[in-house]
Amino acid sequence: MLTGPIISPVSGIIRKIVIFLHGYGATGDDLIDIGAQWARYLPDTLFVSPHAPDVCEMSPLGRQWFGLQDFNPLNIRQGMYTAAPLLAGYVKNLMAEHKLEAKDIALVGFSQGCMLAMDMVFHVPGLGGIIGYSGAFYPPASLDRPKDAPPILLVHGTADTVVPYAALFQAQTQLQLYGVKVTPQTCNGLGHSIDDVGLRVGREYLQRVFTDSNQQEIRKTI
């Protein structure tokens, strides 16, 4: 089972969960501080930032979701086929533990974590939202459309030399072929990182999608 740092809801009541997925060679500790910045805007939200399952092959102090010796699409897809079911199981366990639905869960991934977050549309139907920072999309072999995929926010810096900025629009085009709505956000002059603009649009996106899911739930009870 995946473990990592958490930040409990400001309100003390868990109605939503945001799961951070760190990049290659990092750990869950690298993203959990974003939850601290967003907590007062999302008071009923539990923030979790699990460590990837494997020790990083290139940096033994960090972790990896799968091996990433190169950016060969075949190798990356093979890694995703191993990592995605593990993450999907983690998401579903959180839902069961806290008696929440998929619409109450949002994924926020950076770099390799972004790749994995986008892939979850094929594994967990009805997620509340997905934010991807500085990542790329590697389509699965199947052309089957995911069921009830959320809108995805993709954020990328124009000066990224690790995952090129062009990956933003490639991901948008490819995801649209699967019927997934994508909103791109450009961060001018930003390298392989997350800046204040990206944090702001990410927080606003989560406020919006979680509010929409709450309104849908209210309409069901009327």
Secondary structure, 3 states (H helix, E strand, C coil): CCCCCEECCCCCCCCEEEEEECCCCECHHHCHHHHHHHCCCCCCEEEECCCCCEECCCCCCCEECCCCCCCCHHHHHHHHHHHHHHHHHHHHHHHHHHCCCHHHEEEEEECHHHHHHHHHHHCCCCCCEEEEECCCCCCCCCCCCCCCCCCEEEEEECCCCCCCCHHHHHHHHHHHHCCCCEEEEEECCCCCCCCHHHHHHHHHHHHHHHHHHHHHHHHHHC
